Amino acid sequence: VAKDLGLQLTEFRDHGIRVVSESTTQYFGLHGKMGHLVTAERIDREQLCERVQQCMLRCELIVEGQM
């Protein structure tokens, strides 16, 4: 994520970047030292999308401050 935003890791930590989703369970998080998007919870496709063929989890990246 840091690389995609064009930020150095020090800038990445200073901007208050977080991942949010519509779900009450937060499946994704950010690795603070590396700036990578990681899974924060176990993702069970059968439980989440048992009746749908194409399963998608949506999340948003919130960046505070100026870029």
C-alpha positions in Angstrom: 0.0 0.0 0.0 2.8 2.4 0.9 4.4 1.7 -2.5 1.1 2.2 -4.4 0.6 5.5 -2.7 4.2 6.6 -3.4 5.0 7.0 0.3 8.1 6.2 2.2 7.5 4.1 5.3 8.1 7.0 7.7 5.5 9.1 5.8 3.1 6.1 5.7 3.1 5.9 9.5 2.6 9.6 9.9 -0.5 9.9 7.7 -2.9 7.9 10.0 -3.7 5.3 7.3 -6.3 2.7 8.1 -8.5 0.0 6.4 -12.2 0.0 7.0 -15.0 -2.2 5.6 -18.8 -2.3 5.5 -18.7 -5.5 7.6 -18.6 -5.5 11.4 -15.6 -7.9 11.1 -12.4 -6.3 9.9 -10.8 -8.8 7.6 -7.9 -6.6 6.5 -5.3 -4.6 8.3 -2.0 -2.8 7.5 1.4 -4.1 8.6 2.8 -1.0 10.2 6.5 -1.6 9.6 6.2 -2.7 6.0 3.1 -0.9 4.7 1.6 -4.2 3.4 -2.1 -5.0 3.3 -2.6 -8.2 5.4 -5.5 -10.4 6.5 -6.5 -9.5 10.1 -9.0 -12.4 10.5 -9.5 -15.8 9.1 -11.6 -15.5 5.9 -14.0 -18.4 5.4 -15.5 -18.2 1.8 -18.2 -20.8 2.5 -19.4 -18.9 5.5 -19.3 -15.4 3.8 -20.6 -16.3 0.3 -22.3 -19.7 0.6 -24.9 -19.0 -2.1 -23.0 -16.8 -4.5 -20.5 -17.9 -7.1 -18.4 -14.8 -7.1 -17.3 -13.8 -3.6 -15.9 -10.3 -3.0 -14.9 -8.5 0.2 -14.8 -4.7 -0.1 -12.7 -2.4 2.0 -11.6 1.2 1.9 -8.3 2.8 2.7 -8.6 6.0 4.7 -5.6 8.4 4.6 -5.6 11.3 7.0 -3.7 14.5 6.5 -2.3 16.0 3.3 -0.8 14.0 0.5 
